[in-house]
Amino acid sequence: MNNVKCKKYFRPETLLELKDFLKNTSENVSYIAGGTDLILHAREKDIYENNIIVDIFNLKELKGIKEEGDKIVIGAGATHTDVEQSDIVNKYAKVLALACRSVGSVLIRNHSTLCGNICNASPAGDSLSSLAVLGAKLRVLRDDKIIELDFFDVIDKPEVNKLQNKDLVVEIVINKLDENVKCDFFKLGRRKALAISRMTISTICKTDESGNVVLFNITCGATFPKPMTFEDVNNILIGKKPSKELIDEVAKKLSDKIPEIAGIRKSTAYKQPVCEKMVKRVLSKMLLNEEV
Amino acid sequence: MKIDFTLNNKHITLDTEPTKRLVDAIRDDLSLTGTKIGCEVGECGACTVVIDGEAVTSCLVLVGQVQGKNVLTIEGLSELEIGRILQKCFVENGAVQCGFCTPGMLMSAYALLNKNQNPSKEEIKEAMSGNLCRCTGYVPILNSIEKAKDELKTLSKK
């Protein structure tokens, strides 16, 4: 039998019903959205045996992607396919659409959610580096109130988030990027589809009329214990005209962060030079229109 | 728990454990064994079904999650014109060898053609990227879908 063992399965019809339920329970709650990770975790070990599984996948209030002034708001029930195909995301935060497109396969993306990718805090989470460069925030339902938390503050370490019991991420909030902002996402995996990230690179960049960089953010994913961006790396390009030398400097500085932050691991000898090469490749193509 | 949903165009109420995997409910509770169990981790696509028009791996969906949804399995697809055309094209173009992956392949192909009547080769490859076949080498499968696309186009012009 492959049932997910749990104390109780609860599928609220509305957010109000869910709020009432949360007010009246002191049990441990585990949320399921798409469930593509939770079902696998439950197969390995009965980790939800003493928890109430609350299924939020079909809550209408948590579906959809909308604009809210200068922000994009992505509901916790939005699948990777929803995000990948969203006109709003493609227009104002294309790096996220590209990242979501790299997740698993079409079959997985049709049921897995972006929010689940965040809350699972997998170090190999495909979307995380793109959310990092976009400076995402999370709206969280806590004690019947909505609070806004920084995405960086929610992921603690590999596979661990800092959310409290019953906390529910209801929305992901991203500042819209100017349509002139260039962006790119690159995933290194062992095969084209269904690959677990060995590394991802996400970047956004905007130049002014004279060609000087006014906005730049780059980071790599599946590399650090949690999503991170680096001011000293980004400052290499800001205020300057992109050049091969500056791109090389960015690539070196970002790749040097790997042993600095993650320590010298077996994979460092592979990841550090790969990061440097990938950053050069992505930035040279995006900013200098050159293949390296 | 009672779960109401549409299965192969018929409304049903299934009384089962909501945390059962959809693939197990389909095969064990409903005795529809056309949907196969392969890798059980969402990588092979043998268990592909279509929920509300989207192809998904039913080993990674709980049956409780299909409340109110429209689920199509390979048995339901065989009743549809598009299913019959896909089946014919698969057979005629050598896209079936051991046949274990075939139901999943057909479900993914159906979901694609149902949404996009004129997919490009790249779009077909992308749509089939979650379905693995260890026999055919994929080329006959992709050719069959191209063929089915053409037959469906001809049919719609009549």
Interface residues (C-beta under 8 A of the other chain):
Chain A: M1 N2 N3 V4 K5 C6 Y9 R11 I32 G34 G35 T36 I39 L40 R43 I53 D55 F57 N58 T81 G104 S105 V106 L107 I108 N110 H111 K192 A193 L194
Chain B: M1 E17 P18 T19 K20 R21 D24 E40 V41 G42 E43 G45 T48 I51 E54 A55 V56 T57 C59 L60 V61 L62 G64 Q65 Q67 G68 S108 E126 A127 S129 G130 N131
